[in-house]
């Protein structure tokens, strides 16, 4: 009987991260252009902590340079502090390798790739010293190698409640600065939706 209780306790311990996905998620108010379709419902909230990573690159104007985002690098956590996903840029197999914003589940390694379809810096919502809020639409997904599909069904992702992450104002002033990199800390809430 004692061994049965121990096994049951261990089973429940390992089941907890997935149980957190079933919690009720209530997104905050957002600018109108970031609203998801009425048929969508939020199923996962991840509190992102990481960096927005910039490189000094040629700007569209000849002879000018500008900070350009080359990838975010973040980990998303539950409210209880459990790791949910990692967040970065990667090639999307569904689009022939186009590099897209990516989230990968930390437990089952299911993955979703997305394309930004709307952004907002509306001062009624977004702090002036923070990166924009975003609405991202799925453009590819994959289940994990053992069939886990936590993120594979996601249809939209919102990046909200951002703090920090804005490109620096110095260090990319002329051609001599090409290739300089800046890793800027940020936090954000990521809301995942499915139909």
C-alpha positions in Angstrom: 0.0 0.0 0.0 2.9 2.4 0.9 4.4 1.9 -2.6 1.1 2.6 -4.3 0.7 5.9 -2.4 4.3 6.9 -3.3 3.7 6.1 -7.0 0.3 8.0 -7.0 2.0 11.0 -5.4 4.8 11.0 -8.0 2.2 10.7 -10.8 0.3 13.7 -9.5 3.5 15.7 -9.1 4.5 15.1 -12.7 0.9 15.8 -13.9 0.7 19.2 -12.3 2.4 21.3 -15.1 -0.3 20.1 -17.6 -3.0 20.7 -15.1 -2.0 24.3 -15.0 -2.9 24.6 -18.7 -6.5 23.8 -17.8 -6.8 26.9 -15.6 -9.2 29.7 -16.5 -7.4 32.4 -18.4 -8.9 35.9 -18.6 -7.1 38.3 -20.9 -7.1 42.0 -20.1 -8.7 44.7 -22.3 -6.6 45.4 -25.4 -6.6 48.0 -28.2 -9.3 47.1 -30.8 -6.7 46.1 -33.5 -5.3 43.4 -31.1 -8.7 41.6 -30.4 -8.9 38.0 -31.4 -12.0 36.6 -33.3 -15.0 35.9 -31.0 -14.7 32.2 -31.7 -11.3 32.1 -30.0 -10.8 31.5 -26.3 -7.6 31.8 -24.2 -6.2 28.6 -22.9 -2.7 29.5 -21.7 -1.0 32.5 -20.1 2.7 32.6 -19.9 4.7 35.3 -18.0 7.7 36.0 -20.3 11.1 37.0 -18.9 14.0 37.4 -21.3 15.7 39.8 -23.7 14.9 41.4 -27.0 18.1 41.0 -29.0 19.2 43.7 -31.5 22.0 44.0 -34.0 23.2 47.2 -35.7 22.4 46.7 -39.4 22.1 48.7 -42.6 18.9 50.8 -42.6 16.6 51.2 -45.6 18.3 54.6 -46.3 21.7 54.4 -48.0 24.5 55.0 -45.6 22.3 54.8 -42.5 22.2 52.2 -39.8 19.6 51.1 -37.3 19.0 48.7 -34.5 17.2 45.6 -35.9 15.6 42.8 -33.8 17.3 39.5 -34.6 15.5 37.4 -32.0 13.7 37.5 -28.7 15.0 35.0 -26.1 12.6 34.4 -23.3 11.2 31.8 -21.0 7.5 31.8 -20.2 6.4 30.8 -16.7 3.1 30.1 -14.9 1.9 32.2 -12.0 3.3 29.4 -9.8 6.7 29.8 -11.3 6.7 26.6 -13.4 8.4 26.8 -16.8 5.9 26.6 -19.6 7.6 27.5 -22.9 10.7 28.9 -24.5 10.3 31.8 -27.0 12.7 32.7 -29.9 12.9 33.0 -33.7 13.3 29.9 -35.9 12.6 28.6 -39.4 9.0 27.5 -40.0 8.9 24.2 -41.9 5.3 25.0 -43.1 6.6 28.0 -45.0 9.7 26.6 -46.5 12.0 27.8 -43.7 10.9 31.4 -43.3 12.1 32.6 -39.9 9.2 33.3 -37.6 8.4 34.0 -34.0 8.3 30.7 -32.2 7.1 29.2 -28.9 8.0 25.6 -27.8 6.4 23.8 -24.9 8.9 23.0 -22.2 7.2 19.6 -21.4 5.9 18.0 -24.7 8.0 20.2 -27.1 5.0 21.0 -29.3 5.7 24.1 -31.2 3.8 27.0 -32.8 5.2 29.6 -35.3 3.5 32.9 -35.8 3.3 36.0 -37.9 2.6 39.4 -36.4 -0.6 40.7 -37.9 -1.1 43.8 -35.7 0.8 45.9 -33.1 0.0 48.7 -30.8 1.8 51.4 -28.9 -1.4 53.1 -27.8 -0.4 55.0 -24.7 -3.8 54.1 -23.1 -2.4 50.6 -22.8 1.3 50.4 -23.6 4.0 52.0 -21.4 6.1 54.5 -23.5 9.3 52.8 -22.5 8.2 49.3 -23.5 8.0 47.3 -26.7 4.7 47.2 -28.6 1.8 44.9 -27.8 1.3 42.4 -30.6 -1.3 40.1 -32.1 0.3 37.0 -33.7 -1.5 34.5 -36.0 -0.3 30.9 -36.3 1.4 30.1 -39.6 2.7 26.7 -38.6 2.6 24.2 -35.8 4.0 20.8 -34.8 3.2 18.2 -32.2 6.0 16.9 -30.0 7.9 13.7 -30.8 5.6 11.7 -28.4 2.4 13.3 -29.7 2.1 16.1 -27.2 0.1 19.0 -28.6 -0.1 21.7 -26.0 0.8 24.5 -28.4 0.0 22.8 -31.7 -3.7 23.9 -31.5 -2.9 27.6 -30.8 -4.4 29.9 -33.4 -3.5 33.3 -32.0 -1.0 34.7 -29.5 -1.1 38.2 -27.9 1.9 39.8 -26.4 0.6 42.2 -23.7 1.7 44.1 -20.5 5.2 44.7 -21.8 7.9 46.2 -19.7 11.3 47.2 -21.3 12.8 45.6 -24.4 13.1 48.8 -26.5 16.1 49.1 -28.7 18.9 51.4 -27.3 19.3 55.0 -28.4 23.1 54.7 -28.8 25.6 52.3 -30.1 24.2 52.2 -33.7 25.1 55.7 -34.9 27.1 55.0 -38.1 28.8 52.4 -40.3 31.5 51.8 -37.8 28.8 50.4 -35.4 27.6 47.7 -37.9 27.4 44.4 -36.1 27.1 45.8 -32.6 24.6 43.8 -30.5 22.4 44.8 -27.6 20.5 42.3 -25.4 17.7 44.4 -23.7 15.8 42.8 -20.8 12.0 42.7 -21.0 8.9 41.1 -19.5 5.6 40.4 -21.2 2.4 38.4 -20.8 1.7 36.0 -23.6 -1.9 34.8 -24.1 -2.5 31.8 -26.3 -5.8 31.2 -28.0 -7.5 28.3 -29.8 -10.9 27.9 -31.5 
